[in-house]
């Protein structure tokens, strides 16, 4: 499928400028946006693999993502109490530092181009990025808390975070989100919507997205979008089509890397 990357990028920039006064432009950040914040391998795959090795499981170098995930849930994740899960993930995700891309995201927020930041990441990078700013923060299905005295945007951590100690990781935790959280996500994704570094495999989040066809969606990832991998991308393709955005994919080092495109 033809994809004029520069044209899509210019279209995105125009959309951000035109929608500034709507005050409902949302960016959804996946694990790919945190990878450059440390020299450690903090990809989901890397963390699961490291945890399995620490639990005495070897010979996992060449197994599939799905098989690794299954082993991680069955051996590492299940059977741990909340505090143990929090300590496990904190040992892998503590000490991350905002990158230049995070600082650029902060600038977009400060200038009023981004009004909602949604992430599936557990780390505290965004809190570090937004230090000194005032915003509303929600973790999972909890209530919003106010950071600062005059909030100007929203931060929604759909799957939990290290401070709260609540996490959605296992399949049954991801397949369907609580109804009030779904409603919040639907409202916040009805305007211009940008995905960055997100795989789109969380059924609960994908099903909560607004299908209202009023504003376009942009899907940004360093890896070219695989239209033929229907098993992985069918839900994404359907969503993009429903939002009149079937050509709005950006990828590659120049247009798909969080550290350059932002």
Number of C-alpha atoms within 10 A of each C-alpha: 8 5 13 12 18 12 12 17 19 10 13 20 12 11 18 19 11 12 17 16 11 12 17 21 25 25 23 20 22 19 18 19 23 26 19 18 17 15 8 13 15 20 14 15 15 13 18 22 22 16 18 20 13 11 12 8 14 10 7 13 8 7 10 11 13 10 10 18 20 16 17 22 16 12 16 18 20 11 11 12 9 13 10 13 18 19 13 17 18 18 9 18 21 13 13 19 16 19 19 16 20 22 16 16 21 18 15 15 20 16 11 18 23 26 22 25 21 22 25 22 24 24 23 19 20 20 14 14 19 20 11 10 17 17 20 19 21 18 23 20 19 14 11 15 13 14 17 13 10 11 13 17 20 24 22 23 23 25 22 23 22 19 12 12 17 19 23 17 15 15 14 10 13 17 15 16 22 11 11 11 20 21 14 15 23 19 15 24 24 21 21 24 25 21 21 25 21 19 17 15 14 17 14 18 20 18 17 20 19 21 16 14 15 11 17 21 29 23 24 26 25 18 13 12 18 12 13 9 9 11 8 14 17 14 16 19 18 12 19 21 17 16 20 14 18 19 18 22 22 29 20 16 14 14 20 23 21 26 18 13 19 16
